[in-house]
Amino acid sequence: MDSARFERCTFIHCRWEGHFATQADIIDCVFVGRMNGCVWFGHGPDAQGSSRRNVIEGNDFTATQFTANVGWRQGFPISAQTWPQGYIPLIDGSDRKE
C-alpha cells in the first residue's frame, strides 16, 4: 500500500498475506474475508527519520477472519475501528488494547 489513501472502499476476499501498510490512510472501509500475515501501522517513517501519522478511522472489520499473524503497530488506532465480536486486537509489543 505504501503512500495510498482509501476512503469508503469495500475489500471483499482480498489476499491480505504478507502485507505491510506503513504509510496508508484507510478511512470508512469494509474488510470481508480472511486476513493472514499482515502488519498495519498507525504511523510510518519518512525519509528524514521522523514519522507520518496515518489516518485510520471508521473501518469495519466485523466480517474479517483474523489469523494469529496479524499485527497492529506504532499507535494503530484500535478504538477507532469496528471489530468482530469477541476479537481483541492488541498493539504489537504491548499487553493492552489502545
Buried (B, 14 or more C-beta within 10 A) or exposed (E): BEEEEBEEBEBEEBEBEEBBBBBBBBBEBBBBEBBBBBBBBBBBEEEEEEBBEBBBBBBBBBEBEBEEEBBBBBBBBBEBBEBBEEEEBEBEEEEEEB
